[in-house]
Amino acid sequence: MRFAMNTNVLLWILQGFLALFFALGSGAPKLLLPVEALPMPIALPDWFVRFIGTAEVLGALGLVLPGIFRTRLGVMPLAATGLVLLTICATVYQLLAQQPANAIFAAVMCLLCATVALGRWRRLASARRASGQPAVATAASL
């Protein structure tokens, strides 16, 4: 029981950190600043940079809001999984742009998002088993 409580606390700390990073440190600048004013040159169309920023902000909200409001808890691992996919793409992009330090940072963020995704999927499945609900989430149960 205590291990589960500690795991939950660690997941929440990690989710808070990731939400702050993706909402304020990465997503908001892509949405609010001109592409030319971003800290590093991004050779992508403006609309695509805005799309990435929107995905990051929505992913950040998906990491924390369901837990805060205690509703639709299945959204948290989905948001973390979406951020995993986004950071994989960022890692590949940084490698192609020959920026290995940025690629390593993106890969570390990917691992952190994957940790949250896996941890939340496991806790969700465990909670469903304990309550007698089917372990597989349906659209109605999310």
N, C-alpha and C positions, 0 to 999 in steps of 0.2 A: 504493500500500500504506500509506504513512504517513498519507494523508488518511483512509483507512478506519479506521486505528487511532485517530486523533484524534477522528473522529466517534463511534466506540464509547465512548471515554473521556468525551466530552461528554454522550452519551446516558446513560451510567451516573451521571454527576454530577447530571444533571437528574432521572433516575429516583429517585435517593436523596433529593433535595430534595422531590420530589412525594410520595414514599412517607412521608417524615417529616411533611409537612404534612397529608396526608389521613388518616394513621393516628393521629397524636398531636394535631395542631392542630385538626382538623375532625371526624373520625369518632369518636374516643374520647370527647370531651365529649358528643356527641349520644347515645352509648350509656350513659355512666356518670353523667352529671348529670341531675337533674330538668329537664324542659323549661323550667320557670319560671326556673331558675338559669343558663340559657345566656346568653352575653354580649349577644345582641340578641333582641328579641322575634320569635318565629317563629309565625305564625298558621296552624299546621298541626296535625293530630291527633298525639298522642303516638306512636302506632304508626308513623306515617309518618316522623316525625323519627328514630325508632329504625331504621327501614328504610333511610333515607338514610345514617345513621351506619354501619350494617352494610355497605352498598354501598361506602362510602368506605374502610373498613378493609380489606375484601376486595380492592378495587381496588389499594390500597397494597401489600398482600401480593403480589398478582399482578404488580406492577411489578418486584419484586426477587427473590422466592423462586425462580422458575424459573431465573433467571440464576445465583443463588448455588448451587443444586443441579445446574445444567447439565442440566436435564430439562424437557421440555414448553415449549421456548422460544417456541412460538406463543402461549402464554398472555400474555406481556408486551405485545404489541401489542393483544391483545383487552382486557386490563385498561385500557390507556391509552385505547382507544376507548370503553370503558364510562365512564371518568372524563370524557372529552370530552362525552358525552351528559349526564352528571350536571351538569357545570359549565355547559352550555348551559341546562339547566333552572334552575340557580341564578341565572344571569344574567337570564333572563326573570323569575323570581320577584322578584329585587331591583329590576328596573325597574318591575314592577307595584306593588311596595311603596314606590316613589318613593325609593329609596336608590341614587342614581347612583354614588356612590363604591364601594359594595359591588358593584354591577353591573360596574364597570370591573375591580375586583379579580378577580371570578369570570371575566370574559372573558379576562383575562391568564392565569389558571390554565388556562382552556380552551385557549388557544393553546399553552401549554407542554405540556399533555397531548397535543394534536394533533401537536406536533413529535416527541414520543416515539413516538406511534403510527405516524406516517409513517416515521420513521427506523428503527424496529424492523421494520415490514413490509418495507421495502426491504432491510435487512440479512438478514432471514429468506429473502426471495426470492433474493437474491444467493447466499447459502450453499446453498440448495437447487439452484440452477442449477449451481454449482461442483461439487456432489457428485453431480449427475446425477439427482436426485429431481425429481418434477414440481413446478412452481412453485406450483400450486394446492394448498393444504393440505387434506388429508382428515381426517376424524375420527380415523382410525387413526394418522396421522402427528403429530398434536398430542399 
